[in-house]
Amino acid sequence: MPSTEDRRILRTQKMLKNALLQLLTEKELSQLTITEVAKQAGCNRVTFYSHYKDLNELLAAIVEDYLSGLADYFRKSFQGLERFSSTDVQRQLPIFEYIYQHQSIFTLIITGEILPGSQNQFCEALAQVAATELRLEEESDLEIPTLNSFMTYGTLGFFLYWIKQDYKDSPEVMAAKLAKLHSKMYDGSVVLDK
């Protein structure tokens, strides 16, 4: 069980993260100051600096939290299954649902406009789950890391398209489209026992 001090640290970090996310709906990151973020969080600059060196480090911590959440949400979608087909919309849907629920932060992550490397982090988070917990059903001449990289970075373009369309299509529609594309490339995956 975390100590009182640990809970206080986590609470302060959460308040700072929420403050930055709120302010990012009003201003660009480059227009924000540490003082504004600290004030929005109900603390001061000294408190901010005791947790983060700058706004970029705070944003990186937020991105890490959301990518971890995305991977967990994706992972839960196939727990208890032995296999699934690439044409199964339910395999794709959790990723779209999670991104749709957190559009503002994922727009920043996937477009990579304010945090360099966030697109790669996004792709690697998804590829890591696929690489460690799934395997193809059929034999392939391609190494799994090669296929994972191709699929994940190709899917990045699909998410960029969705963002440019201002999330016009529902997660269900987008999952169905991606499942259709995946069905052209491989048949299905087997869930590995942990």
C-alpha positions as a Python dict, from the first residue, in 0.01 Angstrom:
ca = {
    (1, 'M'): (0, 0, 0),
    (2, 'P'): (146, 339, -97),
    (3, 'S'): (247, 566, 188),
    (4, 'T'): (76, 899, 254),
    (5, 'E'): (374, 1075, 96),
    (6, 'D'): (351, 860, -217),
    (7, 'R'): (-24, 927, -248),
    (8, 'R'): (38, 1299, -209),
    (9, 'I'): (303, 1291, -483),
    (10, 'L'): (72, 1097, -715),
    (11, 'R'): (-217, 1335, -641),
    (12, 'T'): (-3, 1640, -717),
    (13, 'Q'): (128, 1486, -1039),
    (14, 'K'): (-228, 1404, -1144),
    (15, 'M'): (-339, 1761, -1073),
    (16, 'L'): (-50, 1898, -1281),
    (17, 'K'): (-129, 1659, -1568),
    (18, 'N'): (-497, 1752, -1563),
    (19, 'A'): (-409, 2121, -1552),
    (20, 'L'): (-185, 2095, -1857),
    (21, 'L'): (-445, 1897, -2050),
    (22, 'Q'): (-712, 2155, -1965),
    (23, 'L'): (-490, 2445, -2070),
    (24, 'L'): (-398, 2269, -2395),
    (25, 'T'): (-763, 2294, -2497),
    (26, 'E'): (-725, 2673, -2480),
    (27, 'K'): (-365, 2738, -2590),
    (28, 'E'): (-71, 2583, -2770),
    (29, 'L'): (202, 2432, -2552),
    (30, 'S'): (448, 2700, -2665),
    (31, 'Q'): (212, 2968, -2530),
    (32, 'L'): (186, 2816, -2184),
    (33, 'T'): (404, 2887, -1884),
    (34, 'I'): (487, 2676, -1584),
    (35, 'T'): (324, 2941, -1366),
    (36, 'E'): (-6, 2904, -1555),
    (37, 'V'): (-2, 2526, -1525),
    (38, 'A'): (89, 2535, -1155),
    (39, 'K'): (-183, 2791, -1085),
    (40, 'Q'): (-441, 2582, -1275),
    (41, 'A'): (-335, 2282, -1066),
    (42, 'G'): (-367, 2479, -741),
    (43, 'C'): (2, 2478, -657),
    (44, 'N'): (310, 2692, -718),
    (45, 'R'): (621, 2683, -937),
    (46, 'V'): (832, 2525, -663),
    (47, 'T'): (587, 2236, -641),
    (48, 'F'): (589, 2200, -1019),
    (49, 'Y'): (970, 2185, -1027),
    (50, 'S'): (977, 1924, -753),
    (51, 'H'): (799, 1689, -998),
    (52, 'Y'): (897, 1797, -1351),
    (53, 'K'): (1183, 1995, -1504),
    (54, 'D'): (963, 2162, -1768),
    (55, 'L'): (634, 2142, -1956),
    (56, 'N'): (776, 1898, -2210),
    (57, 'E'): (863, 1650, -1935),
    (58, 'L'): (511, 1688, -1792),
    (59, 'L'): (361, 1631, -2137),
    (60, 'A'): (586, 1327, -2188),
    (61, 'A'): (455, 1182, -1859),
    (62, 'I'): (97, 1238, -1979),
    (63, 'V'): (171, 1068, -2311),
    (64, 'E'): (327, 772, -2130),
    (65, 'D'): (16, 739, -1909),
    (66, 'Y'): (-222, 740, -2206),
    (67, 'L'): (-15, 500, -2415),
    (68, 'S'): (3, 262, -2121),
    (69, 'G'): (-374, 294, -2085),
    (70, 'L'): (-420, 224, -2456),
    (71, 'A'): (-203, -88, -2439),
    (72, 'D'): (-392, -214, -2133),
    (73, 'Y'): (-731, -147, -2295),
    (74, 'F'): (-618, -327, -2613),
    (75, 'R'): (-476, -619, -2413),
    (76, 'K'): (-802, -666, -2220),
    (77, 'S'): (-992, -702, -2548),
    (78, 'F'): (-835, -1038, -2626),
    (79, 'Q'): (-776, -1178, -2278),
    (80, 'G'): (-964, -1503, -2244),
    (81, 'L'): (-957, -1567, -2618),
    (82, 'E'): (-749, -1840, -2778),
    (83, 'R'): (-749, -1682, -3122),
    (84, 'F'): (-914, -1417, -3332),
    (85, 'S'): (-946, -1342, -3699),
    (86, 'S'): (-796, -1036, -3861),
    (87, 'T'): (-1144, -970, -4002),
    (88, 'D'): (-1286, -954, -3648),
    (89, 'V'): (-1393, -596, -3580),
    (90, 'Q'): (-1377, -665, -3205),
    (91, 'R'): (-999, -707, -3233),
    (92, 'Q'): (-963, -353, -3371),
    (93, 'L'): (-1246, -178, -3185),
    (94, 'P'): (-1081, -127, -2842),
    (95, 'I'): (-801, 79, -2992),
    (96, 'F'): (-1047, 308, -3169),
    (97, 'E'): (-1271, 331, -2862),
    (98, 'Y'): (-985, 435, -2636),
    (99, 'I'): (-853, 693, -2882),
    (100, 'Y'): (-1203, 829, -2940),
    (101, 'Q'): (-1261, 865, -2564),
    (102, 'H'): (-935, 1060, -2532),
    (103, 'Q'): (-935, 1248, -2862),
    (104, 'S'): (-758, 1563, -2747),
    (105, 'I'): (-445, 1388, -2617),
    (106, 'F'): (-433, 1129, -2895),
    (107, 'T'): (-459, 1400, -3157),
    (108, 'L'): (-142, 1547, -3007),
    (109, 'I'): (28, 1207, -2980),
    (110, 'I'): (-59, 1075, -3325),
    (111, 'T'): (9, 1396, -3517),
    (112, 'G'): (337, 1434, -3327),
    (113, 'E'): (313, 1810, -3351),
    (114, 'I'): (408, 1910, -2999),
    (115, 'L'): (605, 1616, -2863),
    (116, 'P'): (874, 1485, -3096),
    (117, 'G'): (878, 1108, -3110),
    (118, 'S'): (522, 1061, -2984),
    (119, 'Q'): (416, 894, -3310),
    (120, 'N'): (690, 635, -3265),
    (121, 'Q'): (591, 586, -2902),
    (122, 'F'): (231, 527, -3012),
    (123, 'C'): (335, 267, -3269),
    (124, 'E'): (578, 97, -3035),
    (125, 'A'): (315, 70, -2760),
    (126, 'L'): (84, -121, -2995),
    (127, 'A'): (364, -324, -3151),
    (128, 'Q'): (490, -429, -2807),
    (129, 'V'): (155, -584, -2718),
    (130, 'A'): (136, -766, -3052),
    (131, 'A'): (498, -884, -3032),
    (132, 'T'): (478, -1026, -2681),
    (133, 'E'): (122, -1155, -2657),
    (134, 'L'): (14, -1260, -3005),
    (135, 'R'): (147, -1471, -3291),
    (136, 'L'): (24, -1536, -3642),
    (137, 'E'): (-180, -1848, -3700),
    (138, 'E'): (-31, -1926, -4038),
    (139, 'E'): (330, -1963, -4139),
    (140, 'S'): (494, -1654, -4282),
    (141, 'D'): (816, -1584, -4467),
    (142, 'L'): (834, -1253, -4282),
    (143, 'E'): (977, -1217, -3935),
    (144, 'I'): (714, -1114, -3683),
    (145, 'P'): (895, -788, -3589),
    (146, 'T'): (897, -690, -3958),
    (147, 'L'): (526, -760, -3995),
    (148, 'N'): (444, -584, -3666),
    (149, 'S'): (635, -275, -3775),
    (150, 'F'): (464, -267, -4114),
    (151, 'M'): (117, -316, -3966),
    (152, 'T'): (161, -69, -3681),
    (153, 'Y'): (317, 214, -3879),
    (154, 'G'): (67, 159, -4161),
    (155, 'T'): (-210, 184, -3905),
    (156, 'L'): (-59, 517, -3789),
    (157, 'G'): (-152, 659, -4130),
    (158, 'F'): (-504, 526, -4083),
    (159, 'F'): (-532, 706, -3746),
    (160, 'L'): (-395, 1026, -3901),
    (161, 'Y'): (-667, 1001, -4166),
    (162, 'W'): (-929, 965, -3891),
    (163, 'I'): (-797, 1272, -3711),
    (164, 'K'): (-793, 1477, -4031),
    (165, 'Q'): (-1158, 1376, -4078),
    (166, 'D'): (-1218, 1517, -3727),
    (167, 'Y'): (-1317, 1172, -3597),
    (168, 'K'): (-1619, 1183, -3831),
    (169, 'D'): (-1664, 805, -3844),
    (170, 'S'): (-1747, 616, -3526),
    (171, 'P'): (-1494, 379, -3365),
    (172, 'E'): (-1707, 89, -3492),
    (173, 'V'): (-1691, 211, -3853),
    (174, 'M'): (-1317, 270, -3836),
    (175, 'A'): (-1255, -69, -3671),
    (176, 'A'): (-1452, -238, -3950),
    (177, 'K'): (-1246, -57, -4215),
    (178, 'L'): (-918, -154, -4048),
    (179, 'A'): (-1032, -514, -4005),
    (180, 'K'): (-1111, -523, -4377),
    (181, 'L'): (-761, -393, -4459),
    (182, 'H'): (-598, -643, -4223),
    (183, 'S'): (-795, -929, -4378),
    (184, 'K'): (-607, -863, -4701),
    (185, 'M'): (-275, -927, -4527),
    (186, 'Y'): (-312, -1219, -4285),
    (187, 'D'): (-578, -1455, -4154),
    (188, 'G'): (-562, -1436, -3780),
    (189, 'S'): (-365, -1439, -3458),
    (190, 'V'): (-326, -1675, -3166),
    (191, 'V'): (-319, -1531, -2814),
    (192, 'L'): (-11, -1649, -2625),
    (193, 'D'): (-49, -1778, -2270),
    (194, 'K'): (107, -1557, -2007),
}
